Amino acid sequence: MIRGIVLHSNDNVATLIDTGEAGGSCKLQGEKAGQVKLAAALPFGHKVAIAAIKKGGPVIKYGQVIGNVTADVAIGEHVHVHNVESQRGRGDRAKKE
């Protein structure tokens, strides 16, 4: 069975600790239990949505916002650079003095 780890109880994504096939059932482990059905094949280490996230909504991992989605994301969908805008390490958002 495909496994995904949830690192904080507030997270809306799980990180795969196995390679996942489209349509496969992903068992959640860690701070949340349950299962999600993968919408697409996903490689080891990638994130899958465990809750629906509306366009512009936060991606929460480690209990922290790590970015915002650029389109609606359904449960079981891949959450990665193709649909997330990072909020960390952005030089274009440098603090103004």
URBELVEN-V867224 format. One record per backbone hydrogen bond with DSSP energy under -1.0 kcal/mol. CO is the residue of the C=O (numbers start at 0). NH is the residue of the N-H. Records with the same first field share a line. If there is no record, write none. Layout:
CO->NH + NH
//
This chain:
1->26
2->16
3->28
4->14
5->30
7->10
11->49
13->47
14->4
15->44
19->41
20->23
23->37
25->35
26->3
28->5
33->27
35->25
37->22
41->19
42->45
45->15
46->78
47->13
48->75
52->72
53->56
56->68
58->65
59->11
60->63
63->60
66->58
67->84
68->55
72->52
73->76
75->38
76->48
79->82
82->69
84->67
89->92
90->93
//
